[in-house]
Amino acid sequence: MNKLNPQELAQFARGYRFAGGRLRRVRVLVDGDRVNMEFGLFVHAGVKNLGADAKLVRLKLRLEGVEEYRLQKRSNSRVGRVPDVKVGYFDGLVFVNLDAWGLQPGEVPGVHDYRASDAYAAGRALSWEELG
C-alpha cells in the first residue's frame, strides 16, 4: 500500500473522482489495543485526455491507528453512494470524510466539519491502493 503524506494530498485527490462513487465495504480491524479501518470504494480514475472516459477502479483506503469514527445511516440517504471523499490533516490526525458537507465555494473545512459528518474516521496514518 502507498502511504499518503500531507504534501501529496492534492495530487491524490486529482487522481480520482470520488463524487458519485460507491462504498463497497468498511472493515474495522482490531489487533489488541490498535484499531485500523479499511474502506473499499468504486471510484473513477482521473481523466488524463479530455476525449477519454474515466475508468472505474476499485480503491482501498486504510486508516491506521484509528482514534475516532462515526458511521451513521440516516433514513433519507442513499445506501452505498458516496457524495464525495475529503481528507484533511489536523493535530497529527488524518481525517477521512465519506459524505459531502454544505460549505460555500472557497471555504476551507475545519476539524469540526469532519466531526459533524455522518461518515468519518480519524487516525494516525492513511494508506491507499488501487486494486484495478
C-alpha positions in Angstrom: 0.0 0.0 0.0 1.1 3.6 -0.6 1.3 5.9 2.4 -0.4 9.3 1.8 1.7 12.1 3.2 0.1 15.6 3.7 2.1 17.2 0.9 0.7 14.5 -1.6 -2.9 15.1 -0.7 -3.8 17.5 -3.6 -2.2 15.2 -6.2 -4.0 12.2 -4.8 -7.4 14.0 -4.9 -6.9 15.0 -8.5 -6.2 11.3 -9.4 -9.7 10.1 -8.6 -13.2 11.3 -8.9 -14.9 10.3 -5.7 -18.2 12.1 -6.2 -20.8 9.5 -7.3 -18.6 6.6 -6.3 -19.9 3.6 -4.3 -18.8 2.4 -0.9 -18.2 -1.4 -1.2 -17.1 -2.2 2.3 -15.9 -0.9 5.6 -13.8 -3.2 7.8 -12.8 -2.5 11.3 -9.7 -4.4 12.2 -8.9 -4.8 15.9 -5.4 -6.0 17.0 -5.2 -5.8 20.7 -5.5 -2.1 21.6 -4.8 -0.9 18.0 -7.7 -0.3 15.6 -7.4 0.1 11.8 -10.2 0.7 9.3 -10.4 -0.2 5.6 -12.7 1.5 3.1 -13.3 -0.3 -0.2 -14.6 2.1 -2.9 -15.5 2.1 -6.5 -14.4 5.4 -8.0 -13.4 6.8 -11.4 -9.8 7.3 -12.1 -8.8 10.8 -13.1 -9.1 11.5 -16.8 -5.8 12.4 -18.5 -7.2 13.1 -22.0 -10.3 15.2 -22.5 -11.9 12.9 -25.0 -11.4 9.7 -22.9 -13.8 8.2 -20.5 -12.8 7.8 -16.9 -12.3 4.1 -16.0 -14.0 2.6 -12.9 -11.4 1.3 -10.4 -11.5 -0.3 -7.0 -9.7 1.7 -4.4 -8.8 0.6 -0.9 -8.1 3.2 1.8 -6.6 2.0 5.1 -6.7 4.3 8.1 -4.2 3.1 10.8 -4.3 3.9 14.5 -8.0 5.0 14.5 -8.7 7.4 17.3 -12.3 8.3 16.5 -15.0 7.5 13.9 -18.7 7.7 13.2 -20.6 5.7 10.6 -24.3 6.6 10.7 -27.0 5.8 8.2 -29.8 8.4 8.0 -33.2 7.3 6.6 -33.0 9.9 3.7 -29.5 8.9 2.5 -28.8 6.5 -0.4 -27.2 3.2 0.6 -23.6 2.9 -0.6 -23.5 6.2 -2.6 -20.5 8.4 -1.9 -21.3 12.1 -2.4 -17.6 12.9 -2.0 -14.5 12.0 -0.1 -12.4 14.6 1.7 -9.2 14.1 3.5 -7.6 16.5 6.0 -4.8 16.7 8.5 -5.4 18.2 11.9 -3.2 18.0 15.1 -1.4 14.9 13.9 -4.5 13.0 12.8 -5.7 12.2 9.3 -9.5 12.7 8.9 -11.4 10.9 6.1 -14.9 12.1 5.4 -17.2 10.0 3.1 -20.1 12.4 2.7 -20.4 15.9 1.4 -20.9 18.9 3.6 -22.5 22.2 2.9 -19.6 24.6 2.6 -19.6 27.6 0.5 -17.2 27.8 -2.5 -13.7 28.7 -1.3 -14.4 27.8 2.3 -11.8 25.6 3.9 -13.1 22.7 6.1 -12.1 22.6 9.7 -11.9 19.7 12.1 -15.4 20.5 13.3 -16.7 19.9 9.8 -15.3 16.4 9.7 -16.7 15.6 13.2 -20.1 16.8 12.2 -20.2 14.3 9.3 -22.3 11.1 9.3 -19.4 9.1 7.9 -15.9 9.9 9.0 -12.9 8.4 10.7 -9.7 9.9 12.1 -6.4 8.0 12.6 -2.6 8.3 12.7 -1.8 7.4 9.1 -3.6 6.8 5.7 -2.5 4.4 3.0 -4.2 3.7 -0.3 -4.1 1.0 -3.0 -5.7 0.8 -6.4 -7.0 -2.8 -6.9 -7.9 -2.5 -10.6 
